[in-house]
Amino acid sequence: MNDEILIRHLLGETSEKENKSISAWINANPEHKKQYNHIRHIWETSKSLPYKSNIDPDSAWIRFQEKRSYNSDTKNNKYKSLRTILFPLQKMAAGFLLISLIAFISYWFWFRDSGYLFVVHLHSESVAKTERLADGSTVTLNKNTEIEFSRPIFENLRSVQMHSGEAFFKVVHDPTNPFIVNTKELTITVLGTSFNVRKNDSITEIIVETGIVRVDAGSGPNRLERGEKLTLDTRSEELEIVESQDQLYNYYIDNTFELKDTPLWRVAEVLESAFGKEIEVHPEISDLPLTTTLRADDLDNILRVIQTTFKIKITEKDNKIVMY
């Protein structure tokens, strides 16, 4: 509906045909009615704005009549009130408020439709958490992970932006609407699958658990199938695709490390990622295999189990753990 017509309607200057058109527009959509009520509220408020004047409009009108004679052709004309002619301050104030309100509403709808409003930030800090998305897909965020998406855009295009950390996506199958994960370096496109994404300052890693994933990096599109891992070194732009040797990447989902003949060097690598501590394993013990299930929230207990199992020494100094 044209803004000018709405303003004239509130000022009582619209025709009967225009009034019917405005009424139909208001009743056609709840958002129209809400917008109109906001404008009407501003208008009704503006009518109560006080103004002061030293001029008596009635006396002025009498003096005006005394100074001018009217011929017979004009005696029956209906004249507007002198108050309306001399004092349009009310309408000016209301018009200013209406223009400001219309500008605000226009910007609000533009930002909403552009997707800049209703941006959803998912951020995990000290613990992992799982969120269910609007399409039924789920995402589990490891600690210190941040992703975001625009709610209006997501309703039509399943797209999220991953800024940092690690996340496991379990995507609902929809062949007409692919699910897209964007990082700064690459784009991941799927129809329905589950996969893990890990991103830090130097490495972006994708591991496919089920289904098929397409990864578009600088070198072009890459197809990943179940059990494959893609690693992109963001410093050298070197990209590698290999078979994933285990499922330790998803330890944060069920809070356990499932170890099956896992070499000690690999255990140390995962513990480094999980707890943020540097772990050094001496070469002579790096291939010792470990088979057990460990809780992923107690590093001290994990180290005791490793030490007891292999009868090795473990020391820690300056945030660095050494196994020998």
C-alpha positions as CSV (number, residue, x, y, z in Angstrom):
1,M,0.0,0.0,0.0
2,N,1.3,3.4,-1.0
3,D,2.6,5.3,2.1
4,E,1.1,8.6,0.8
5,I,-2.4,7.0,0.8
6,L,-2.0,5.8,4.3
7,I,-1.0,9.2,5.5
8,R,-4.0,10.9,3.7
9,H,-6.3,8.2,5.3
10,L,-5.1,9.1,8.8
11,L,-5.6,12.8,8.0
12,G,-9.2,12.0,6.7
13,E,-8.5,13.1,3.2
14,T,-9.1,9.8,1.3
15,S,-12.1,9.0,-0.8
16,E,-14.6,6.3,-0.1
17,K,-13.0,4.1,-2.8
18,E,-9.6,4.6,-1.2
19,N,-11.0,3.8,2.2
20,K,-12.3,0.4,1.0
21,S,-9.0,-0.3,-0.7
22,I,-7.1,0.5,2.6
23,S,-9.5,-1.6,4.6
24,A,-9.0,-4.6,2.3
25,W,-5.2,-4.2,2.5
26,I,-5.2,-4.1,6.3
27,N,-7.4,-7.3,6.5
28,A,-5.3,-9.2,4.0
29,N,-2.2,-9.6,6.2
30,P,-1.6,-9.4,10.0
31,E,1.7,-7.6,9.2
32,H,-0.3,-4.9,7.3
33,K,-2.6,-4.5,10.3
34,K,0.3,-4.3,12.7
35,Q,2.1,-1.7,10.6
36,Y,-1.1,0.4,10.2
37,N,-1.8,0.3,14.0
38,H,1.7,1.6,14.7
39,I,1.2,4.5,12.4
40,R,-2.3,5.2,13.8
41,H,-0.9,5.2,17.3
42,I,1.7,7.8,16.4
43,W,-1.0,9.9,14.7
44,E,-3.4,9.7,17.7
45,T,-0.5,10.6,20.0
46,S,0.4,13.6,17.8
47,K,-3.1,15.0,18.1
48,S,-2.6,15.5,21.8
49,L,0.6,17.6,21.3
50,P,0.1,21.0,22.9
51,Y,0.7,24.2,21.1
52,K,0.5,27.8,22.3
53,S,-0.6,30.9,20.4
54,N,-1.3,34.5,21.3
55,I,-3.8,34.8,18.4
56,D,-7.5,34.2,18.9
57,P,-8.6,32.5,15.7
58,D,-12.3,33.3,16.2
59,S,-11.6,37.1,16.7
60,A,-9.3,37.0,13.7
61,W,-12.1,35.4,11.6
62,I,-14.6,38.2,12.6
63,R,-12.1,40.9,11.7
64,F,-11.5,39.2,8.4
65,Q,-15.2,39.2,7.6
66,E,-15.5,42.9,8.5
67,K,-12.7,43.8,6.0
68,R,-14.1,41.9,3.1
69,S,-17.5,41.9,1.4
70,Y,-18.9,38.8,-0.2
71,N,-21.0,38.8,-3.4
72,S,-24.0,36.6,-3.8
73,D,-22.2,33.9,-5.7
74,T,-19.9,33.1,-2.9
75,K,-22.2,33.5,0.2
76,N,-23.2,29.8,0.1
77,N,-19.6,28.5,-0.2
78,K,-18.4,26.4,2.7
79,Y,-15.2,27.9,4.2
80,K,-12.6,26.0,6.1
81,S,-11.9,26.9,9.7
82,L,-9.4,29.7,10.0
83,R,-7.8,27.5,12.7
84,T,-6.9,24.9,10.1
85,I,-5.5,27.6,7.8
86,L,-3.5,29.6,10.3
87,F,-2.4,26.7,12.6
88,P,-1.2,23.6,10.7
89,L,1.2,22.8,13.4
90,Q,-0.7,19.7,14.5
91,K,-0.6,18.2,11.0
92,M,3.1,19.2,10.6
93,A,4.0,17.4,13.8
94,A,2.0,14.4,12.9
95,G,3.4,14.4,9.4
96,F,7.0,14.5,10.7
97,L,6.3,11.6,13.1
98,L,4.6,9.6,10.3
99,I,7.5,10.1,7.9
100,S,10.0,9.0,10.6
101,L,7.9,6.0,11.4
102,I,7.4,5.0,7.8
103,A,11.2,5.3,7.2
104,F,11.8,3.0,10.2
105,I,9.3,0.4,9.1
106,S,10.7,0.4,5.6
107,Y,14.2,-0.2,6.8
108,W,13.0,-2.9,9.2
109,F,11.3,-4.8,6.4
110,W,14.3,-4.4,4.1
111,F,16.7,-5.7,6.7
112,R,14.4,-8.5,7.6
113,D,14.0,-9.6,4.0
114,S,17.7,-9.2,3.4
115,G,18.4,-11.6,6.2
116,Y,20.3,-9.1,8.3
117,L,17.7,-9.4,11.1
118,F,17.2,-12.6,13.1
119,V,20.8,-13.8,12.7
120,V,21.2,-16.8,15.0
121,H,24.5,-17.3,16.7
122,L,25.3,-20.7,18.2
123,H,28.3,-20.5,20.5
124,S,29.7,-23.1,22.9
125,E,32.3,-22.2,25.4
126,S,33.4,-24.6,28.1
127,V,31.2,-27.6,27.2
128,A,29.8,-29.2,24.0
129,K,26.1,-28.7,23.2
130,T,23.6,-30.0,20.6
131,E,21.1,-27.8,18.8
132,R,18.2,-28.8,16.6
133,L,17.8,-26.6,13.5
134,A,14.5,-25.5,11.9
135,D,14.7,-28.2,9.1
136,G,15.1,-31.0,11.7
137,S,18.8,-31.3,11.2
138,T,21.0,-31.3,14.3
139,V,24.4,-29.8,15.0
140,T,26.7,-30.7,18.0
141,L,29.2,-28.0,18.8
142,N,32.5,-28.8,20.5
143,K,33.6,-26.3,23.1
144,N,34.9,-23.0,21.8
145,T,32.9,-23.3,18.6
146,E,30.9,-20.6,16.8
147,I,28.5,-20.8,13.9
148,E,25.8,-18.5,12.7
149,F,22.9,-18.4,10.2
150,S,20.1,-16.1,9.1
151,R,16.8,-17.4,10.2
152,P,14.8,-16.0,7.2
153,I,17.4,-17.2,4.7
154,F,17.7,-20.6,6.4
155,E,14.0,-21.2,5.9
156,N,14.5,-21.1,2.1
157,L,18.2,-22.0,1.8
158,R,19.8,-24.3,4.4
159,S,23.0,-22.4,4.8
160,V,25.2,-21.8,7.9
161,Q,28.5,-20.0,8.4
162,M,31.2,-21.7,10.6
163,H,33.7,-19.3,12.1
164,S,35.8,-21.5,14.4
165,G,36.0,-24.7,16.4
166,E,34.5,-28.1,15.6
167,A,31.0,-29.2,14.8
168,F,29.2,-32.5,13.9
169,F,26.3,-32.1,11.5
170,K,23.5,-34.7,11.1
171,V,21.5,-33.4,8.1
172,V,18.0,-34.3,7.2
173,H,17.7,-35.5,3.6
174,D,16.1,-33.0,1.2
175,P,17.0,-33.5,-2.5
176,T,15.4,-30.2,-3.5
177,N,17.3,-28.1,-0.9
178,P,20.9,-28.9,-0.2
179,F,22.5,-28.1,3.2
180,I,25.5,-25.8,3.0
181,V,28.3,-25.1,5.5
182,N,30.6,-22.2,4.6
183,T,33.9,-21.5,6.1
184,K,36.3,-18.8,5.1
185,E,38.3,-21.2,3.0
186,L,35.7,-23.6,1.5
187,T,32.1,-24.6,1.0
188,I,30.5,-28.0,2.0
189,T,27.3,-29.1,0.2
190,V,25.2,-32.1,1.2
191,L,21.7,-33.4,0.7
192,G,21.4,-35.6,3.7
193,T,24.4,-37.0,5.6
194,S,26.5,-36.7,8.8
195,F,29.9,-35.3,8.9
196,N,32.4,-33.5,11.2
197,V,34.1,-30.2,10.5
198,R,37.1,-28.9,12.4
199,K,38.5,-25.4,11.8
200,N,41.4,-23.5,13.4
201,D,43.8,-20.9,12.2
202,S,45.8,-23.3,10.1
203,I,43.8,-26.4,9.3
204,T,40.3,-27.1,8.1
205,E,39.3,-30.8,8.4
206,I,36.2,-32.6,7.2
207,I,35.4,-36.2,8.0
208,V,32.3,-38.0,6.5
209,E,30.5,-40.4,8.7
210,T,27.6,-41.3,6.4
211,G,26.5,-40.3,2.9
212,I,28.4,-38.1,0.4
213,V,29.8,-34.6,0.8
214,R,30.9,-32.1,-1.9
215,V,33.7,-29.7,-0.9
216,D,34.4,-26.7,-3.0
217,A,37.9,-25.3,-2.2
218,G,40.2,-23.1,-4.2
219,S,41.4,-26.1,-6.3
220,G,37.8,-27.0,-7.4
221,P,35.1,-29.4,-6.2
222,N,36.0,-32.6,-4.3
223,R,33.7,-35.6,-3.6
224,L,34.0,-37.2,-0.2
225,E,32.4,-40.5,0.7
226,R,31.8,-42.4,4.0
227,G,35.0,-42.8,6.0
228,E,37.0,-40.2,4.0
229,K,38.8,-37.2,5.5
230,L,39.8,-34.0,3.7
231,T,42.4,-31.8,5.2
232,L,43.1,-28.3,3.9
233,D,46.3,-26.5,5.2
234,T,45.1,-22.8,5.0
235,R,48.7,-21.5,5.1
236,S,50.1,-23.5,2.1
237,E,46.7,-24.2,0.5
238,E,47.7,-27.9,0.3
239,L,44.7,-30.2,0.2
240,E,44.7,-33.9,1.1
241,I,42.1,-36.6,1.0
242,V,42.7,-39.9,2.9
243,E,40.8,-42.7,4.7
244,S,39.9,-41.8,8.2
245,Q,41.5,-44.4,10.6
246,D,39.1,-44.1,13.5
247,Q,36.1,-42.2,14.9
248,L,37.9,-40.4,17.7
249,Y,36.9,-37.1,16.0
250,N,33.4,-37.4,17.5
251,Y,34.5,-37.9,21.1
252,Y,32.7,-34.7,22.2
253,I,29.3,-36.0,21.0
254,D,29.0,-38.8,23.7
255,N,31.8,-37.6,25.9
256,T,33.9,-40.8,25.4
257,F,37.1,-41.9,23.7
258,E,36.5,-45.3,22.1
259,L,40.0,-46.7,21.6
260,K,40.6,-50.0,19.7
261,D,44.3,-50.8,19.1
262,T,44.9,-47.1,18.8
263,P,48.6,-46.2,18.8
264,L,49.7,-44.0,21.6
265,W,50.8,-41.2,19.3
266,R,47.2,-41.0,18.0
267,V,45.8,-41.0,21.5
268,A,48.2,-38.1,22.3
269,E,47.1,-36.2,19.2
270,V,43.4,-36.4,20.1
271,L,44.1,-35.5,23.8
272,E,46.0,-32.4,22.6
273,S,43.0,-31.3,20.5
274,A,40.5,-32.1,23.3
275,F,42.3,-30.5,26.2
276,G,44.5,-27.9,24.6
277,K,47.7,-29.1,26.0
278,E,50.9,-30.1,24.2
279,I,51.7,-33.8,24.6
280,E,55.0,-35.3,23.6
281,V,55.4,-39.1,23.2
282,H,58.9,-40.6,23.0
283,P,59.5,-42.6,19.8
284,E,60.1,-45.9,21.5
285,I,56.6,-46.0,22.9
286,S,54.6,-44.1,20.3
287,D,53.2,-47.2,18.6
288,L,52.0,-48.9,21.7
289,P,48.3,-49.9,21.0
290,L,45.6,-49.0,23.5
291,T,42.1,-50.6,23.6
292,T,39.7,-49.2,26.1
293,T,36.8,-46.7,26.6
294,L,37.7,-43.5,28.5
295,R,35.6,-40.5,29.6
296,A,36.5,-37.4,27.7
297,D,36.2,-34.9,30.6
298,D,39.0,-36.0,32.9
299,L,42.5,-35.7,31.6
300,D,44.2,-36.7,34.9
301,N,42.3,-40.0,35.0
302,I,43.1,-40.7,31.3
303,L,46.8,-40.2,32.0
304,R,46.7,-42.5,35.0
305,V,45.1,-45.2,32.9
306,I,47.8,-44.9,30.2
307,Q,50.6,-44.8,32.8
308,T,49.3,-47.9,34.5
309,T,48.5,-49.8,31.3
310,F,51.9,-49.4,29.7
311,K,53.9,-48.9,32.9
312,I,55.5,-45.7,31.6
313,K,56.3,-42.4,33.1
314,I,54.3,-39.2,32.5
315,T,55.4,-35.8,33.6
316,E,53.9,-32.4,33.1
317,K,55.7,-29.0,33.2
318,D,54.8,-25.6,31.8
319,N,51.5,-26.9,30.3
320,K,53.5,-29.6,28.4
321,I,52.9,-33.4,29.0
322,V,55.7,-35.8,28.3
323,M,55.3,-39.6,28.0
324,Y,58.4,-41.8,28.1
